[in-house]
Amino acid sequence: MKILSLIFILASSFFFGQKTEEDAVKSTVNQLFTGMKNSDSLLIRNSFSKNAVLQTITKTGEVKNESIDNFVRSISKAEKQSLDERITFSNILIDGNLASAWTPYEFYYKGQFSHCGVNSFQLVKSNNEWKIQYIIDTRRKDNCKK
């Protein structure tokens, strides 16, 4: 009976201790925002795939592109702890090496509310790691839950 109990405990800790693919996707996205909050260019860059695309949709519906290099450079110059993007994971979809994450957010600069919107992430899994391939977001000051 003791052996059976030991096997059950070991097996349950193995299964419950495993990180799901959804957790791994969340971890990559959260790594980006931790890097932003800490002005950590290496952490930010390591969140993205080699040829990642970063876009935002303006109020008029225009889609603006930003290079990852410019994004990393500008965020790394910010005062640590001044950029705080608070996200929630609304929906995560995964099929093989492709994942999509929808994350409504509120953005604070130096503790003051700035704007809100939604991020739409596309992630790819390569070498057993999830990386952000594409982000497009909206930004607004109205209809925010703050």
Secondary structure as GFF3:
##gff-version 3
##sequence-region A 1 146
A	DSSP	alpha_helix	2	16	.	.	.	ID=ss1
A	DSSP	alpha_helix	21	37	.	.	.	ID=ss2
A	DSSP	alpha_helix	41	45	.	.	.	ID=ss3
A	DSSP	beta_strand	48	57	.	.	.	ID=ss4
A	DSSP	beta_strand	63	66	.	.	.	ID=ss5
A	DSSP	alpha_helix	68	76	.	.	.	ID=ss6
A	DSSP	beta_strand	83	87	.	.	.	ID=ss7
A	DSSP	beta_strand	91	95	.	.	.	ID=ss8
A	DSSP	beta_strand	98	109	.	.	.	ID=ss9
A	DSSP	beta_strand	112	126	.	.	.	ID=ss10
A	DSSP	beta_strand	129	138	.	.	.	ID=ss11
###
